[in-house]
Amino acid sequence: MAKADVSVPPAALPARLMTADELLRLPTGMGERYELIEGALIIMSPAGSRHGRIVSRINSRIEQAVERDRLGAAFGAETGFILSRNPDTVRAPDAAFVAAARLPAGDLPDGYFRGAPDLAVEVISPSEAAADVQRKVSEYFQAGARLVWVVYPDMRQIVVFRSASASVVLTADETLDGGELLPGFSCPVAELFE
């Protein structure tokens, strides 16, 4: 006599949480990007052309300021930052900067950077919900970020967060600066959207 199937329905099973180390070992080159939020794997589609162009413009300007003044290291959109452990959260901002004092001695490790970047930049896609954006901002600051720029291409605005609850909105006719974190960084907001 065959045994009856007494398996638990999938919805009733607890979700298996992934670690940052497991995330790092996922195959790449398939066109997907991933983030890990409290152990849950999030698959992100590739960015659209406008999004990618804005990210490139921001990142190149950060890189110029960082290299010119030897402030630390700028990182591109594929870089993972471990914001929390057990369960693990790994975010990949569109652009990032880590001050020289926080960089490890010698070469950077192959794995994810442990801790938040000092500056995290998120360029918002039309499909992103406001609650998700605020969650990212909060996670960055909880993990030690000092500055977060949230870029809204459709409105041609940048919201500059100096803490999770203190922000300033910059419009296209204003200038974005790096404050004390990136002294000497200055860029007209409109240039980032050209």
NUKOLLUM-18392 format. One record per residue (C-alpha): residue in three letters; x, y, z. Coordinates in steps of 0.5 Angstrom, whole numbers, plus 500, padded with zeros to 3 digits. Layout:
<atoms>
 type  px  py  pz
  ala   X   Y   Z
...
</atoms>
This chain:
<atoms>
 type  px  py  pz
  met 500 500 500
  ala 503 507 498
  lys 504 512 504
  ala 500 518 504
  asp 503 525 502
  val 503 528 509
  ser 508 534 507
  val 507 541 509
  pro 504 546 504
  pro 510 550 502
  ala 506 556 504
  ala 507 553 511
  leu 514 552 511
  pro 519 557 514
  ala 523 561 509
  arg 530 559 508
  leu 534 565 510
  met 541 566 505
  thr 547 569 508
  ala 552 574 505
  asp 557 569 504
  glu 552 565 500
  leu 550 571 496
  leu 557 572 494
  arg 557 565 491
  leu 551 566 487
  pro 553 566 479
  thr 554 572 476
  gly 553 574 468
  met 546 573 467
  gly 543 580 467
  glu 541 580 474
  arg 543 584 480
  tyr 541 582 487
  glu 541 585 494
  leu 539 581 501
  ile 534 584 506
  glu 534 581 512
  gly 536 574 509
  ala 531 574 503
  leu 534 574 496
  ile 531 580 492
  ile 533 580 485
  met 533 586 481
  ser 533 587 474
  pro 538 591 470
  ala 537 599 470
  gly 534 602 464
  ser 538 607 460
  arg 536 614 463
  his 538 611 470
  gly 544 608 468
  arg 547 615 465
  ile 545 618 471
  val 549 613 475
  ser 555 614 471
  arg 555 622 471
  ile 554 622 479
  asn 559 616 480
  ser 564 620 475
  arg 564 626 479
  ile 564 623 486
  glu 571 619 483
  gln 574 625 480
  ala 573 629 487
  val 575 623 491
  glu 581 622 487
  arg 583 629 486
  asp 583 630 494
  arg 585 623 496
  leu 579 622 500
  gly 578 615 500
  ala 575 610 495
  ala 569 611 490
  phe 565 604 488
  gly 560 603 483
  ala 553 600 483
  glu 555 593 483
  thr 558 593 490
  gly 555 590 496
  phe 555 593 503
  ile 554 588 509
  leu 549 593 513
  ser 547 588 518
  arg 548 580 520
  asn 544 575 523
  pro 540 575 518
  asp 544 579 513
  thr 542 585 509
  val 547 587 503
  arg 545 593 499
  ala 548 595 493
  pro 547 603 492
  asp 548 606 485
  ala 554 609 487
  ala 558 610 494
  phe 564 613 497
  val 568 610 503
  ala 573 615 507
  ala 580 613 507
  ala 580 612 515
  arg 575 606 514
  leu 578 603 508
  pro 582 596 510
  ala 590 597 510
  gly 593 594 503
  asp 588 591 498
  leu 581 591 498
  pro 578 584 500
  asp 574 580 494
  gly 568 580 498
  tyr 563 585 500
  phe 565 591 504
  arg 563 590 512
  gly 559 596 514
  ala 555 602 510
  pro 559 607 505
  asp 560 613 508
  leu 556 616 502
  ala 550 612 499
  val 547 614 492
  glu 540 611 490
  val 537 613 483
  ile 530 611 484
  ser 526 607 479
  pro 519 609 477
  ser 517 602 480
  glu 520 603 487
  ala 515 605 492
  ala 516 610 497
  ala 517 606 503
  asp 522 601 500
  val 526 608 499
  gln 525 610 506
  arg 527 603 509
  lys 534 603 505
  val 535 610 507
  ser 534 608 514
  glu 538 602 513
  tyr 544 606 511
  phe 544 610 517
  gln 543 605 522
  ala 549 601 519
  gly 554 608 520
  ala 553 612 513
  arg 554 619 514
  leu 550 622 508
  val 545 619 503
  trp 543 622 496
  val 536 620 493
  val 536 622 486
  tyr 529 622 483
  pro 530 623 475
  asp 523 624 473
  met 522 630 478
  arg 530 632 477
  gln 531 633 484
  ile 536 630 489
  val 534 629 497
  val 540 630 501
  phe 539 626 507
  arg 544 628 513
  ser 541 623 518
  ala 535 618 517
  ser 530 624 519
  ala 534 630 516
  ser 533 632 509
  val 534 637 504
  val 531 637 497
  leu 535 640 491
  thr 532 642 485
  ala 535 642 478
  asp 537 650 479
  glu 541 648 485
  thr 548 645 487
  leu 549 639 490
  asp 555 639 495
  gly 559 634 499
  gly 559 637 505
  glu 564 636 510
  leu 564 628 508
  leu 567 630 500
  pro 570 637 501
  gly 571 640 494
  phe 565 636 491
  ser 560 641 488
  cys 556 639 482
  pro 550 643 479
  val 544 638 480
  ala 541 640 472
  glu 548 637 470
  leu 546 630 473
  phe 540 630 469
  glu 543 632 462
</atoms>
